[in-house]
Amino acid sequence: MGETRRRLREFEAEGWLVKGFLARGERTLYWILKEALGEIGDLQFRRKFVLTPMDNLFLFLRQEIVSKFHSGYCYVVFDGPEMVAAFKARRRKHEFVVTEFQGEASARRIVDAWEEENELEVGEAVDRISDSEVMEWYHKMYGRGVAER
């Protein structure tokens, strides 16, 4: 196996082969002859999706993502092959909170569709604590003493 990988890297360095995620639904890198790469470019790709930073494709595209959005760890919104937006987010209990959003307003609809498709609750970050968090904190801090009195 090591010999095979070494040969593939050599052929890639010589310009015979190129590698990439070439099969739909696969998370595996594939190699293709460089001459055949032009045929792939004629294919139409219209899918809209959100690329998570945990995806292998993110690692492959990291340099382009950093140059466009100036962030090495973010969610990237694609409209076909075009990167149209990026956002940073964090999980807060059952909800997914967007902290920074860069890009076109139309990309927000793609994020909304992704939210629905993945059964997430995506919200915007706000600089205040929600009522439910305040109540939860209050219950943890003062709830035990009240029951004992």
Residue pairs with C-beta under 8 A, 6 or more apart in sequence:
8 17
8 19
8 31
11 17
11 31
12 18
12 19
12 31
15 34
16 33
16 34
17 31
17 32
17 33
17 34
18 31
18 32
18 34
18 37
19 29
19 30
19 31
19 32
20 29
20 30
20 32
20 60
21 27
21 28
21 29
21 30
21 56
21 57
21 60
22 30
22 32
22 40
23 30
27 55
27 56
27 57
29 56
29 60
32 40
45 80
45 81
46 80
47 78
47 80
48 77
48 78
48 79
48 80
48 110
48 113
49 77
49 78
49 110
49 114
50 75
50 76
50 77
50 78
50 110
50 111
50 114
51 57
51 58
51 61
51 75
51 76
51 77
51 78
52 58
52 75
53 73
53 74
53 75
58 65
58 76
61 76
62 72
64 83
65 71
65 72
65 74
65 76
65 83
65 86
66 72
68 83
68 86
69 76
69 83
69 86
69 102
71 86
71 88
73 88
74 86
74 87
74 88
74 100
75 86
75 87
75 88
75 89
76 83
76 85
76 86
77 83
77 84
77 85
77 86
77 87
77 103
77 107
77 110
77 111
78 84
78 110
79 106
79 107
79 110
84 103
84 104
84 106
84 107
84 110
85 101
85 102
85 103
85 104
85 107
85 108
85 110
85 111
86 101
86 102
86 103
87 98
87 99
87 100
87 101
87 102
87 103
87 111
88 98
88 99
88 100
89 96
89 97
89 98
89 99
89 122
90 96
90 97
90 99
91 97
94 121
95 120
95 121
95 122
95 123
96 115
96 120
96 121
96 122
96 123
97 122
97 123
97 124
97 125
98 111
98 122
98 123
98 124
98 125
99 125
101 108
111 122
112 122
114 120
115 121
115 122
